[in-house]
Amino acid sequence: MAASALLSGSTELTYGSVQMPRRREVPKREILPDPKFASVELAKFMNIIMLSGKKAVAERIVYGAFEQIKTKAGKDPLEVFGQAIGNVKPIVEVKSRRVGGANYQVPVEVRPVRRLALAMRWVREAAKKRGEKSMDLRLAGELLDAAEGRGGAVKKRDDTHKMAEANKAFSHFRW
């Protein structure tokens, strides 16, 4: 790679003998840890819970759920949260690939950053579908269930894994 390319910020990939220009890699935004528990993972979860930029509402929901976990289960809420997210993280998922006029569901391994994002999204969606009265009660219930290996989010992960297992025969289409 030429020194001028390094200075200009552009990168070039070499594929065989062909030079392929690429845009520079966009730096990841650093997310500040949440003020109460000093956890970056929890701050990311609050951002996923947040709707229409209402951070204070998202904080009230998450901290309210943590209070419920503390009173209901008598456990450390951050520990329960970590256990729940860990139990929901998918290892494999399926992606559609078009090969010779047919679409195949090809199982692919999930990158660690996407694992975390999917797990958090699935916990949020499963909590929304629960029957409790308020969102903080729903979220507390879903986190406790997920920490114990049950609940809607864990079912979603299991369904994703089953789909990947069923389509294992098409894994050679992965590229």
ABEGO torsion letter per residue (X at the ends): XBAAAAAAGBBBBBBEABBBBBBBBBBBBBBBBBAAAGBAAAAAAAAAABBGGBAAAAAAAAAAAAAAAAAAAGBBAAAAAAAAAAAABBABBBBBBBBGGBBBBBBBBBBAAAAAAAAAAAAAAAAAABABABAAAAAAAAAAAAAAGBEAAAAAAAAAAAAAAAAAAAAAABX
